[in-house]
Amino acid sequence: MLTRVYGVPHARFVPILLALFNTRELIFQDFETVNAAFALYAQNPKTDFADALIVEAAKHAGATETVTFDKQAAIALGMTLLK
C-alpha cells in the first residue's frame, strides 16, 4: 500500500519506518508486535507493512491462522487465502 500510494520502492520505506520506530516522540501500543511486523516487512519486499502488522498482531493475540483476500499477502506472509 505505501509503495503503491506514494510510488516509493520497498527498499526506501524500510529505513523510513525504522527511523519512525526509533523516534522518542512516538509511542506504540505494542512495540513488540510492531517490531516483529517491521522485521517481517523488511524481509519480504512484496508485502505491505499493514499486512505484516495484521499477521503479527494475530500471532500475539494467539491466533493460529490469519485469512485474507489478498493473494500476494497470502503467499508472502503465510496467510490463508479466502476465495
C-alpha positions, 0 to 999 in steps of 0.5 A: 500500500505505501509503495503503491500510494506514494510510488516509493520502492520497498527498499526506501520505506524500510529505513523510513519506518525504522527511523519512525520506530526509533523516534522518542516522540512516538509511542506504540501500543505494542512495540513488540508486535510492531517490531516483529511486523517491521522485521517481517516487512523488511524481509519480504519486499512484496508485502505491505507493512499493514499486512505484516502488522495484521499477521503479527498482531494475530500471532500475539493475540494467539491466533493460529491462522490469519485469512485474507483476500489478498493473494500476494499477502497470502503467499508472502506472509503465510496467510490463508487465502479466502476465495 
